[in-house]
Amino acid sequence: MPTFSIYAHEVLVGYSSLEFGDPPMGVAFGIFRPAPGYSTIRVECISNHADQTHLALTVRTEDQTVLACVGVGIMDCDDGPDSIEVNVLGISYPAYETLFPEHVAAYERQWS
């Protein structure tokens, strides 16, 4: 599974495999593994789950291509590093299917 890099402005804040998804909604999410830069935004991610647009969060693929999406959010409930989640919303097709074929296949299997 590929590893995606999460940035706040131009600061690397963490990584995720985005191992879960909801293909019809264009959503991918997964465990967030903090990088040292996360310390600069952690308090904001704990206290504000509703609107993190001012953090300018982006997701980059392994080749550093910015993933086009509607929004990115980091859900940190201050329960430890293994409980932080990153959500990527509004990934359009065909990019979603190209980046997350396993999510699409799992979704299609439930209807067969």
Summary of the structure (lengths in Angstrom):
residues: 112
radius of gyration: 13.8
end to end distance: 24.3
largest distance: 46.0
contacts: 312
relative contact order: 0.24
helix: 30%
strand: 32%
